Structures are given as C-alpha cells and as structure tokens.
Amino acid sequence: MLASNFNNIQNHFLLEEMDKLKIQDIVTKQQLTELKFNTISTKTNSNFLLRIVFFLLGNFLISSVLGFVALFLSVLNDENIIGLCCLLAAIASIVVAELLYKKNYFAYGFDDSFILSITLFFCVAAGIFTGSVTVVLFIVALISGCCAIRYVHVPSMFFSLIGLIGLIGYIVTQGNSIPSFYLPFLVFIIAISLHFLQRQLSKKIENFIYTNVFLTIKIFSLILGYAALNYLVVRELSTVLLGLELLPNQEIPMAPLFYFATFAIPIFYVFFGLKNKDRIFFWIGCITFALSFATIRYYHAILAIEVAFILGGSILFSIVYLLIRKIRNNTSGITFNEDKNLNPMAFDVVKAILINANVNTTTISANESPMEFGGGGFSGGGGGGNF
C-alpha cells in the first residue's frame, strides 16, 4: 500500500531533520553536504508558490484532456456519458500518479493535482451512477485515505477526515440510526478517538514519514473536538440539520453543558500545551478560547464592539508582556528562549542513515590550540624531563 519510492520519501524527511540539526550545530556542514551527496531523495518543490503553479498546470492538463475525450464520447447520446468520462479520468489519474512516483516526484505540485483528481473523479462518477450521498461520502473517506497512505499525501488525509465526519453526520441525521440529539457527543468521541489513534501510530519509528499526515489528524481532531461541543455550532446546526425551531431568547437542551464545554475545552488545551510543551495544543487553545468569547458575545452582547476589542486587546497585551518578562530568562521548563526540540523519532533514523551513507559521524569539537603545555615547549610554560 506504500508508495513505490518509500525509501526516497523517507530520505526527504530525514534530510529536512538534518537541516535542523545543522542549524543547531549538532552536525557539521561537511557531514550535511556529504550526506546529501550520498543520499537519493525525491524531486520536491520547497517553494510553496511554485508548487501551486505546478498544481494549477496539472489541473489545466487534466481538464483539457477530459474535455477532449468528452467531446468524442458525446456522440453516444448517453445520459451517463459524464459519469463514464469521470471514471476514465479517475483511472488515468491513478496511472499518471503512479508514473510520477516512480519518477521520484513528491510534493512537487504536478503530482498533487493527479492525486486529488483520483478522489474527485471517482466521487463524481459514483454520484452520477448511484445518486447516493452516502456512497459519495464513503468514497471520499476511503479513496482519500488510501491516497494519503500510499502517496504520503497530506491534503488527501484532510479530505478523508472531512468525508468520514460528513458520512457519520449524514447517517445519523438522515438514517435515524441513533437520536440526532446525540450527534455532538458522537462527534466528540470520534475526535478523541482520532487523536489517540494518531498519537499511538506516530510513536512507531517506521511511521516516521507520516509525521505531517499525523499532524493533520492531530490538528483536525482538536478543532473537531472543540467544534462538536461549542454552543454556537451546536445551536446553529440544530436549527439547520435537525429543524429545531428556537425563539430569540430560548436556549437549546442542555445549554449549560455546552456553555461549560465552550470554555473548558480551550482552557484544557492551553494547560495541556504548556505542561507538555505542545505548541499545537497551546495555539489551538488560544484561538478557540478567543472564539469562545466571540460565541458568547454573538448571543449576549454586553459591551459595544469597539469597547470589547480595546478592552480585550489591552488585557491580552498585559498578560503577554508580564509572562514574557517572567519566563524570558528561564533555561528549563516554560521558557521564552528558542525551542531546540526536534522530532524524537528523527535521531535514531538519522543516525542509521548517516552510517548507511558512510558519513563520518564524529562531531568536530573545538579546534586544538597551537600552544603546547608541558615539556617547556612554549616559553617555559611547563617543566619537562630535560634540563
């Protein structure tokens, strides 16, 4: 199920870790240069804008070929002609994606367009032939998940998660499998499950190349967990999806629980992030905490908007200023100094690749002094055995 250039993709991520080690003077420039020379990596676009350009070019090529094929198939006068074209385009996208990976392209932009097209065309074809929303959402979750695993493709994992949550939400709201009122709690449980699943998988060193994929799952699960129990989200979706009619001052069922969760979850994120030095938890906690105040203000406006912004900004500035002054000189624990932590799995794998590439792993220490002490070699600096 893995990509055919698995080792080269692994080398790509390892070289990225080596660049971080070079910045922190853990490895020398000579070792890094020698490693890059002896290691076969992937053809990757490090420039994000250039990657977008190649992605657009790939989409232009796909649409041009698809339009050309549809022009010839239109003579068949079949109502399912578009579905047939999409099915052929999906198969062609798989073939091209495989060829690109055999040519060692990874995160280049051109390959992204074909990988995403696999899911897109299969979904359109399934929607035309079956007309079922459940089938389409299932294909989004399944095909995107397979592409994320085989091609180590982060956007595909994101769409797979969207398809999974959409599928579960649609089944609950339309299939009446469980009472729709329990949907927020079900989504919250799924978010927790996704987080712990990626946490366990990311601990295995053989899954090192999926670091960015696991990071996507982590961010998605944290945001999903907050959104599942956020008062504004629950209230508005109850009106749209469940047809719950509420008066302006009427509360949803179990409103105190959702009010509590709206603030409790961000506070937990911030506390956990500070305690475990987890930036993802901390930053998402800060953002969701601000959204919690916005949620309350949306339904219960106490101050004018300009006064609220000025007051909130002043409080945040004061807190940040005091915290920076307090922790800026700390050498351990929570500190304002540069974070030198790296991916803990990287060290073992980097050591292995250094040895396999026959790179000298001896770290160069401080230069030896030309001054010789002992033996009277420098202006009588030390007594020797000869008089």
Protein Blocks (a to p, Z undefined) as FASTA:
>chain_A
ZZfklmmmmmmmmmmmmmmmmmnomacfklmmmmmmmpccddddfblklmmmmmmmmmmm
mmmmmmmmmmmmmmnopaklmmmmmmmmmmmmmmmmmmmmmnopahklmmmmmmmmmmmm
mmmmmmmmnopaklmmmmmmmmmmmmmmmnopaklmmmmmmmmmmmmmmmmmmnomacfk
lmmmmmmmmmmmmmmmmmmmmmpmklmmmmmmmmmmmmmmmmmmmmmmgmklmmmmmmmm
nopacdfklccehklmmmmmmmmmmmmmmmmmmmnopaklmmmmmmmmmmmmmmmmmmmc
fbdfklmmmmmmmmmmmmmmmmmmmmmmpcghjdfbdcfbdcfklmmmmmmmmmmnopaf
bdcdddddfbdgehilngolaccfbZZ
